[in-house]
Amino acid sequence: MTLDLSSDQLLSTTRAVRHRLDLTRPVARELLEECVDLAVQAPTGRNRQRWHFVIVTDPDRRAALADAWRAGVSAPGTSPALRDRDLRRMNVVDGVMDRVFSGAAHLYERLHEVPALVVPCVEGRTDDAAVVHQAGTWGSILPAAWSFMLAARARGLGTCWTSGNVANEKEAARILDIPYGEVMQAALIPVAHTIGTDFRPARRVPRDEVLHWDRW
């Protein structure tokens, strides 16, 4: 069963959910499979379809993966430098970053309790690759991963894009038996039923600040 959302509502209310993930309710395998079926309808470079989705529901493996993710999140140098413009945009709404940090702390402590952890992957590594190669490879997994998250929202599931496993990718690959030399992990997406489904569009910077016509 899916929520009664228009396409515009779906696109504008698929939020990064942390506090409102229901950690007590299992997610049916069939729901996750439906989300993957929709995810692989996304565009893919040269129709190569190199995407993979590793879904982790086993409690012991979830716990090990969560530990590897935490180590990645805590690793030195994993937080990018911020410019004044970044800080202004991040704080476009008073108090929003307090909520973001609170949610991040909550997820850090409880990640192993999330019913399903989804790791989207793509065949082919881009380490030290040219930008054009990177664009083609990432462009063949990121749209699919976002489609997965939209499909999850439509089914009353919450998701959040995280990347701690990427910062500790070899260890995460070892835990999940991913062939590190051949396959890249793109993210780790916690998936759970949401506590309530009433998500709203986020306040963003004005359109004129990001829209460019004909030239920068």
Backbone as CSV, one residue per row, in Angstrom:
resi,resn,N_x,N_y,N_z,CA_x,CA_y,CA_z,C_x,C_y,C_z
1,MET,0.842,-1.195,0.000,0.000,0.000,0.000,0.875,1.241,0.000
2,THR,0.536,2.206,-0.843,1.323,3.428,-0.934,0.523,4.615,-0.416
3,LEU,1.250,5.668,-0.035,0.604,6.882,0.447,-0.031,7.630,-0.717
4,ASP,-1.066,8.411,-0.418,-1.765,9.191,-1.441,-1.026,10.514,-1.636
5,LEU,0.076,10.463,-2.388,0.911,11.635,-2.625,0.992,11.898,-4.131
6,SER,0.864,13.159,-4.507,1.120,13.512,-5.902,2.629,13.439,-6.146
7,SER,3.027,13.461,-7.410,4.458,13.420,-7.705,5.175,14.626,-7.104
8,ASP,4.543,15.804,-7.141,5.166,16.993,-6.557,5.298,16.852,-5.046
9,GLN,4.284,16.298,-4.399,4.368,16.087,-2.958,5.469,15.082,-2.613
10,LEU,5.563,14.026,-3.389,6.587,13.023,-3.146,7.980,13.633,-3.259
11,LEU,8.186,14.420,-4.308,9.499,15.009,-4.535,9.860,16.056,-3.492
12,SER,8.862,16.743,-2.960,9.144,17.853,-2.040,9.064,17.475,-0.571
13,THR,8.674,16.244,-0.263,8.550,15.851,1.148,9.341,14.588,1.482
14,THR,10.216,14.172,0.583,11.090,13.047,0.906,12.280,13.602,1.675
15,ARG,12.166,13.591,2.973,13.126,14.224,3.866,14.178,13.217,4.349
16,ALA,15.273,13.751,4.882,16.243,12.934,5.614,15.640,12.654,6.989
17,VAL,15.260,11.402,7.222,14.543,11.043,8.448,15.508,10.359,9.413
18,ARG,15.574,10.873,10.626,16.447,10.279,11.642,15.653,10.022,12.924
19,HIS,15.183,11.093,13.568,14.425,10.935,14.808,13.149,10.118,14.605
20,ARG,12.535,10.224,13.443,11.218,9.633,13.241,11.265,8.277,12.542
21,LEU,12.397,7.599,12.613,12.473,6.210,12.165,11.938,5.315,13.273
22,ASP,11.007,4.433,12.923,10.430,3.516,13.903,11.370,2.311,14.043
23,LEU,12.100,2.269,15.132,13.100,1.226,15.343,12.505,-0.078,15.851
24,THR,11.206,-0.083,16.116,10.571,-1.265,16.704,9.792,-2.089,15.683
25,ARG,9.609,-1.584,14.497,8.741,-2.238,13.515,9.559,-2.778,12.349
26,PRO,9.547,-4.061,12.094,10.303,-4.607,10.960,9.779,-4.065,9.629
27,VAL,10.648,-4.070,8.649,10.271,-3.680,7.285,10.181,-4.953,6.445
28,ALA,9.037,-5.177,5.837,8.838,-6.395,5.050,9.800,-6.452,3.867
29,ARG,10.340,-7.625,3.627,11.248,-7.821,2.496,10.587,-7.388,1.187
30,GLU,9.295,-7.666,1.050,8.595,-7.335,-0.185,8.615,-5.826,-0.457
31,LEU,8.488,-5.010,0.583,8.536,-3.558,0.400,9.906,-3.118,-0.120
32,LEU,10.960,-3.666,0.456,12.306,-3.311,0.023,12.557,-3.774,-1.410
33,GLU,12.039,-4.947,-1.759,12.207,-5.434,-3.128,11.458,-4.544,-4.119
34,GLU,10.270,-4.072,-3.733,9.537,-3.148,-4.605,10.334,-1.870,-4.829
35,CYS,10.977,-1.369,-3.788,11.776,-0.145,-3.914,12.956,-0.357,-4.852
36,VAL,13.581,-1.533,-4.778,14.691,-1.834,-5.684,14.188,-1.953,-7.121
37,ASP,13.028,-2.582,-7.308,12.457,-2.704,-8.655,12.261,-1.336,-9.290
38,LEU,11.825,-0.368,-8.488,11.632,0.984,-9.009,12.965,1.702,-9.174
39,ALA,13.902,1.448,-8.265,15.207,2.099,-8.342,15.909,1.789,-9.659
40,VAL,15.807,0.548,-10.121,16.542,0.170,-11.325,15.813,0.566,-12.607
41,GLN,14.751,1.357,-12.470,14.162,2.012,-13.636,14.835,3.358,-13.899
42,ALA,15.768,3.757,-13.050,16.466,5.030,-13.219,17.384,4.985,-14.443
43,PRO,17.765,6.147,-14.950,18.735,6.168,-16.057,20.078,5.584,-15.610
44,THR,20.794,5.023,-16.575,22.112,4.454,-16.286,23.006,4.648,-17.506
45,GLY,24.257,5.035,-17.283,25.169,5.328,-18.383,25.334,4.170,-19.351
46,ARG,25.055,4.414,-20.617,25.189,3.415,-21.696,24.396,2.143,-21.422
47,ASN,23.384,2.248,-20.590,22.526,1.115,-20.228,23.330,-0.048,-19.644
48,ARG,24.437,0.272,-18.946,25.287,-0.789,-18.412,24.712,-1.422,-17.141
49,GLN,23.854,-0.695,-16.445,23.160,-1.249,-15.273,24.132,-1.908,-14.296
50,ARG,25.127,-1.165,-13.882,26.150,-1.695,-12.978,25.772,-1.541,-11.498
51,TRP,24.550,-1.186,-11.242,24.116,-0.951,-9.862,23.905,-2.246,-9.096
52,HIS,24.065,-2.132,-7.785,23.771,-3.222,-6.850,23.236,-2.603,-5.567
53,PHE,22.381,-3.337,-4.874,21.860,-2.892,-3.582,22.076,-4.013,-2.572
54,VAL,22.876,-3.737,-1.563,23.100,-4.696,-0.487,22.194,-4.291,0.673
55,ILE,21.211,-5.130,0.986,20.250,-4.829,2.051,20.584,-5.692,3.253
56,VAL,20.826,-5.046,4.375,21.294,-5.737,5.575,20.201,-5.679,6.636
57,THR,19.673,-6.850,6.977,18.655,-6.940,8.029,19.084,-7.850,9.177
58,ASP,20.093,-8.673,8.956,20.577,-9.557,10.022,21.129,-8.702,11.173
59,PRO,20.661,-8.912,12.399,21.062,-8.040,13.515,22.567,-7.983,13.751
60,ASP,23.250,-9.122,13.694,24.691,-9.129,13.949,25.449,-8.376,12.856
61,ARG,25.051,-8.586,11.615,25.735,-7.894,10.522,25.394,-6.408,10.529
62,ARG,24.145,-6.075,10.893,23.778,-4.660,11.046,24.653,-3.988,12.090
63,ALA,24.861,-4.667,13.203,25.669,-4.101,14.286,27.111,-3.884,13.834
64,ALA,27.671,-4.856,13.120,29.043,-4.723,12.641,29.158,-3.585,11.631
65,LEU,28.184,-3.492,10.735,28.200,-2.427,9.739,28.038,-1.068,10.406
66,ALA,27.172,-0.984,11.407,26.986,0.279,12.128,28.277,0.704,12.809
67,ASP,29.015,-0.240,13.371,30.292,0.093,13.999,31.291,0.614,12.968
68,ALA,31.333,-0.027,11.793,32.232,0.435,10.735,31.831,1.826,10.262
69,TRP,30.532,2.064,10.168,30.016,3.381,9.768,30.414,4.444,10.795
70,ARG,30.268,4.135,12.083,30.635,5.095,13.128,32.119,5.430,13.055
71,ALA,32.954,4.424,12.809,34.386,4.670,12.682,34.674,5.595,11.505
72,GLY,33.914,5.434,10.429,34.089,6.314,9.279,33.644,7.731,9.565
73,VAL,32.516,7.861,10.248,32.007,9.191,10.598,32.988,9.925,11.500
74,SER,33.645,9.195,12.394,34.542,9.784,13.380,35.968,9.969,12.868
75,ALA,36.257,9.476,11.671,37.626,9.529,11.162,38.056,10.971,10.906
76,PRO,39.327,11.312,11.228,39.810,12.678,10.954,39.719,13.002,9.473
77,GLY,39.346,14.230,9.171,39.311,14.692,7.786,38.073,14.326,7.016
78,THR,37.069,13.728,7.666,35.862,13.344,6.939,34.839,14.475,6.877
79,SER,35.049,15.546,7.649,34.145,16.696,7.591,34.766,17.758,6.697
80,PRO,34.119,18.103,5.575,34.711,19.075,4.646,34.744,20.472,5.240
81,ALA,35.690,21.276,4.761,35.778,22.665,5.191,34.543,23.429,4.690
82,LEU,34.062,24.339,5.512,32.870,25.104,5.173,33.232,26.554,4.879
83,ARG,32.614,27.095,3.837,32.785,28.506,3.513,31.689,29.307,4.200
84,ASP,31.876,30.612,4.241,30.844,31.481,4.830,29.512,31.297,4.110
85,ARG,29.579,31.112,2.791,28.347,30.918,2.021,27.655,29.628,2.417
86,ASP,28.445,28.579,2.663,27.865,27.314,3.128,27.117,27.519,4.440
87,LEU,27.774,28.197,5.374,27.184,28.400,6.694,25.902,29.209,6.600
88,ARG,25.893,30.223,5.742,24.677,31.030,5.590,23.540,30.188,5.033
89,ARG,23.818,29.367,4.040,22.769,28.538,3.449,22.289,27.471,4.428
90,MET,23.218,26.887,5.168,22.847,25.862,6.141,21.902,26.417,7.200
91,ASN,22.071,27.690,7.508,21.288,28.311,8.578,20.222,29.261,8.037
92,VAL,19.697,28.934,6.842,18.680,29.786,6.237,17.428,29.862,7.105
93,VAL,17.211,28.835,7.931,16.109,28.830,8.890,16.715,28.741,10.291
94,ASP,16.301,29.642,11.186,16.834,29.638,12.547,16.593,28.280,13.220
95,GLY,17.642,27.742,13.806,17.516,26.505,14.571,17.553,25.233,13.767
96,VAL,17.595,25.334,12.431,17.510,24.112,11.624,18.719,23.215,11.852
97,MET,19.913,23.795,12.013,21.093,22.962,12.184,21.119,22.297,13.559
98,ASP,20.483,22.921,14.540,20.351,22.246,15.835,19.577,20.948,15.683
99,ARG,18.514,20.992,14.858,17.725,19.783,14.623,18.511,18.760,13.808
100,VAL,19.281,19.254,12.835,20.099,18.346,12.029,21.127,17.628,12.904
101,PHE,21.819,18.382,13.756,22.839,17.777,14.612,22.209,16.831,15.634
102,SER,21.040,17.189,16.143,20.344,16.307,17.077,19.973,14.999,16.393
103,GLY,19.459,15.095,15.167,19.102,13.895,14.424,20.323,13.053,14.099
104,ALA,21.425,13.709,13.743,22.647,12.976,13.423,23.171,12.236,14.655
105,ALA,23.112,12.891,15.813,23.560,12.247,17.050,22.674,11.053,17.396
106,HIS,21.366,11.219,17.195,20.425,10.125,17.456,20.730,8.930,16.558
107,LEU,20.962,9.195,15.270,21.254,8.109,14.340,22.586,7.451,14.674
108,TYR,23.559,8.235,15.075,24.870,7.706,15.442,24.732,6.669,16.559
109,GLU,23.903,6.977,17.519,23.735,6.081,18.667,22.861,4.867,18.351
110,ARG,21.940,5.017,17.403,20.915,3.985,17.221,20.963,3.285,15.858
111,LEU,21.977,3.549,15.066,21.987,3.018,13.696,21.811,1.510,13.660
112,HIS,22.438,0.799,14.589,22.362,-0.664,14.594,20.947,-1.171,14.858
113,GLU,20.052,-0.286,15.368,18.680,-0.685,15.654,17.737,-0.461,14.472
114,VAL,18.191,0.240,13.457,17.343,0.484,12.289,17.084,-0.848,11.587
115,PRO,15.840,-1.169,11.251,15.508,-2.513,10.734,16.238,-2.925,9.466
116,ALA,16.518,-1.964,8.582,17.209,-2.306,7.333,18.233,-1.222,7.005
117,LEU,19.420,-1.658,6.647,20.477,-0.761,6.181,20.752,-1.114,4.727
118,VAL,20.645,-0.122,3.856,20.765,-0.364,2.417,22.026,0.317,1.900
119,VAL,22.878,-0.453,1.241,24.125,0.073,0.695,24.061,-0.001,-0.833
120,PRO,23.776,1.114,-1.508,23.821,1.116,-2.971,25.278,1.101,-3.443
121,CYS,25.541,0.287,-4.439,26.904,0.115,-4.935,26.905,0.203,-6.462
122,VAL,28.099,0.410,-7.012,28.232,0.440,-8.459,29.519,-0.271,-8.852
123,GLU,29.454,-1.071,-9.900,30.647,-1.741,-10.410,31.580,-0.714,-11.055
124,GLY,32.870,-0.855,-10.774,33.858,0.058,-11.332,34.268,1.112,-10.317
125,ARG,35.558,1.269,-10.105,36.051,2.249,-9.147,36.503,3.509,-9.881
126,THR,36.371,4.647,-9.215,36.769,5.919,-9.816,37.949,6.549,-9.082
127,ASP,38.638,5.762,-8.241,39.804,6.308,-7.541,40.776,6.933,-8.551
128,ASP,41.050,8.227,-8.375,41.989,8.961,-9.233,41.545,9.012,-10.699
129,ALA,40.270,8.775,-10.964,39.780,8.809,-12.346,39.512,10.245,-12.787
130,ALA,39.479,10.455,-14.096,39.128,11.755,-14.645,37.682,12.097,-14.297
131,VAL,37.381,13.382,-14.263,36.041,13.829,-13.881,34.981,13.230,-14.794
132,VAL,35.265,13.118,-16.078,34.265,12.584,-16.998,33.926,11.136,-16.644
133,HIS,34.928,10.371,-16.224,34.674,8.981,-15.830,33.904,8.944,-14.513
134,GLN,34.278,9.815,-13.586,33.550,9.887,-12.325,32.080,10.233,-12.561
135,ALA,31.842,11.219,-13.420,30.468,11.658,-13.679,29.617,10.519,-14.238
136,GLY,30.185,9.752,-15.162,29.430,8.656,-15.745,29.146,7.550,-14.758
137,THR,30.117,7.271,-13.882,29.938,6.182,-12.913,28.951,6.588,-11.827
138,TRP,29.177,7.739,-11.198,28.259,8.182,-10.140,26.871,8.468,-10.693
139,GLY,26.824,8.946,-11.933,25.528,9.205,-12.552,24.743,7.946,-12.860
140,SER,25.399,6.786,-12.714,24.728,5.512,-12.946,24.269,4.839,-11.658
141,ILE,24.556,5.455,-10.483,24.072,4.874,-9.223,23.284,5.888,-8.400
142,LEU,23.675,7.162,-8.429,22.982,8.128,-7.570,21.512,8.313,-7.959
143,PRO,21.146,8.407,-9.252,19.717,8.492,-9.570,18.939,7.261,-9.090
144,ALA,19.536,6.080,-9.185,18.859,4.862,-8.736,18.670,4.878,-7.227
145,ALA,19.692,5.341,-6.510,19.584,5.397,-5.047,18.504,6.393,-4.633
146,TRP,18.424,7.527,-5.302,17.384,8.508,-4.995,16.006,7.956,-5.333
147,SER,15.894,7.232,-6.442,14.618,6.602,-6.778,14.213,5.604,-5.699
148,PHE,15.179,4.885,-5.160,14.892,3.967,-4.054,14.294,4.740,-2.876
149,MET,14.866,5.880,-2.561,14.406,6.668,-1.418,13.010,7.251,-1.673
150,LEU,12.741,7.656,-2.907,11.398,8.145,-3.251,10.373,7.017,-3.150
151,ALA,10.740,5.851,-3.651,9.829,4.706,-3.568,9.561,4.338,-2.116
152,ALA,10.581,4.436,-1.279,10.407,4.152,0.143,9.447,5.150,0.785
153,ARG,9.616,6.422,0.495,8.716,7.456,1.043,7.271,7.168,0.655
154,ALA,7.047,6.771,-0.595,5.695,6.488,-1.066,5.067,5.326,-0.314
155,ARG,5.890,4.489,0.277,5.397,3.309,1.016,5.422,3.512,2.527
156,GLY,5.558,4.767,2.962,5.545,5.056,4.387,6.844,4.739,5.090
157,LEU,7.917,4.637,4.328,9.232,4.349,4.896,10.077,5.609,4.904
158,GLY,10.905,5.757,5.932,11.820,6.878,6.022,13.226,6.447,5.665
159,THR,13.983,7.364,5.085,15.362,7.098,4.697,16.226,8.307,5.018
160,CYS,17.514,8.104,4.936,18.459,9.192,5.145,19.747,8.838,4.422
161,TRP,20.285,9.755,3.640,21.536,9.516,2.932,22.693,9.722,3.907
162,THR,23.505,8.704,4.113,24.674,8.826,4.972,25.880,8.224,4.247
163,SER,27.086,8.546,4.724,28.275,8.108,3.983,29.427,7.656,4.881
164,GLY,29.161,7.359,6.153,30.228,6.894,7.021,30.891,5.631,6.523
165,ASN,30.115,4.752,5.892,30.701,3.517,5.359,31.690,3.799,4.238
166,VAL,31.458,4.865,3.472,32.357,5.203,2.371,33.706,5.674,2.917
167,ALA,33.680,6.355,4.071,34.926,6.786,4.699,35.686,5.613,5.309
168,ASN,35.008,4.502,5.514,35.623,3.280,6.061,35.253,2.114,5.148
169,GLU,35.443,2.330,3.851,34.854,1.452,2.841,35.427,0.039,2.862
170,LYS,36.711,-0.092,3.069,37.297,-1.439,3.046,36.733,-2.316,4.161
171,GLU,36.545,-1.734,5.348,35.999,-2.511,6.445,34.537,-2.871,6.178
172,ALA,33.771,-1.895,5.661,32.382,-2.188,5.316,32.306,-3.256,4.232
173,ALA,33.199,-3.192,3.263,33.234,-4.209,2.208,33.544,-5.583,2.786
174,ARG,34.464,-5.638,3.746,34.804,-6.920,4.369,33.589,-7.514,5.081
175,ILE,32.860,-6.681,5.807,31.693,-7.156,6.558,30.622,-7.698,5.620
176,LEU,30.455,-7.037,4.472,29.374,-7.379,3.549,29.832,-8.251,2.381
177,ASP,31.095,-8.677,2.374,31.644,-9.495,1.282,31.552,-8.798,-0.069
178,ILE,31.661,-7.480,-0.070,31.671,-6.711,-1.321,33.084,-6.750,-1.899
179,PRO,33.256,-7.077,-3.174,34.611,-7.099,-3.769,35.147,-5.678,-3.943
180,TYR,35.907,-5.209,-2.953,36.318,-3.807,-2.894,37.039,-3.344,-4.157
181,GLY,37.884,-4.182,-4.728,38.646,-3.769,-5.897,37.812,-3.556,-7.145
182,GLU,36.583,-4.040,-7.136,35.747,-3.981,-8.331,34.473,-3.156,-8.141
183,VAL,34.069,-2.937,-6.893,32.756,-2.335,-6.616,32.910,-1.215,-5.598
184,MET,32.283,-0.062,-5.877,32.278,1.061,-4.941,30.949,1.157,-4.213
185,GLN,31.016,1.482,-2.951,29.819,1.804,-2.183,29.523,3.287,-2.350
186,ALA,28.264,3.616,-2.539,27.885,5.018,-2.740,27.365,5.670,-1.472
187,ALA,26.777,4.891,-0.572,26.143,5.455,0.614,25.734,4.328,1.535
188,LEU,25.189,4.702,2.676,24.460,3.774,3.540,23.139,4.453,3.872
189,ILE,22.035,3.798,3.523,20.709,4.383,3.679,19.932,3.605,4.737
190,PRO,19.731,4.178,5.933,18.864,3.527,6.914,17.423,3.553,6.410
191,VAL,16.698,2.464,6.613,15.309,2.379,6.157,14.443,1.822,7.281
192,ALA,13.359,2.534,7.579,12.402,2.074,8.590,11.057,2.718,8.309
193,HIS,10.005,2.134,8.844,8.720,2.824,8.824,8.866,4.131,9.591
194,THR,8.141,5.134,9.168,8.236,6.427,9.848,7.195,6.529,10.953
195,ILE,7.511,7.336,11.936,6.558,7.669,12.995,5.745,8.852,12.482
196,GLY,4.559,8.560,11.956,3.773,9.565,11.247,4.283,9.714,9.828
197,THR,3.448,10.244,8.953,3.836,10.408,7.545,3.710,11.855,7.074
198,ASP,3.515,12.776,8.022,3.226,14.171,7.687,4.515,14.984,7.546
199,PHE,5.256,14.732,6.479,6.475,15.490,6.213,6.167,16.656,5.290
200,ARG,6.896,17.753,5.482,6.625,18.985,4.731,7.826,19.369,3.882
201,PRO,7.624,20.220,2.882,8.769,20.744,2.131,9.703,21.521,3.055
202,ALA,10.982,21.490,2.739,11.979,22.212,3.530,12.124,23.648,3.021
203,ARG,12.522,24.539,3.898,12.877,25.897,3.497,14.245,25.847,2.846
204,ARG,14.349,26.406,1.660,15.605,26.423,0.929,15.999,27.860,0.600
205,VAL,17.217,28.036,0.102,17.638,29.367,-0.322,16.797,29.766,-1.530
206,PRO,16.664,31.074,-1.805,15.819,31.514,-2.925,16.279,30.946,-4.261
207,ARG,15.317,30.691,-5.132,15.615,30.154,-6.461,16.638,31.005,-7.194
208,ASP,16.508,32.334,-7.097,17.397,33.221,-7.851,18.864,33.042,-7.468
209,GLU,19.112,32.481,-6.302,20.496,32.289,-5.874,21.138,31.079,-6.533
210,VAL,20.348,30.156,-7.048,20.901,28.924,-7.603,20.571,28.710,-9.074
211,LEU,19.674,29.509,-9.625,19.260,29.338,-11.025,20.054,30.290,-11.916
212,HIS,20.615,29.744,-13.001,21.418,30.536,-13.941,20.862,30.313,-15.343
213,TRP,20.615,31.396,-16.072,20.108,31.293,-17.448,21.238,31.623,-18.432
214,ASP,21.524,30.692,-19.326,22.465,30.880,-20.431,23.926,31.029,-20.005
215,ARG,24.196,31.565,-18.832,25.559,31.699,-18.340,25.519,31.785,-16.827
216,TRP,26.663,31.618,-16.161,26.742,31.666,-14.692,26.379,33.063,-14.214
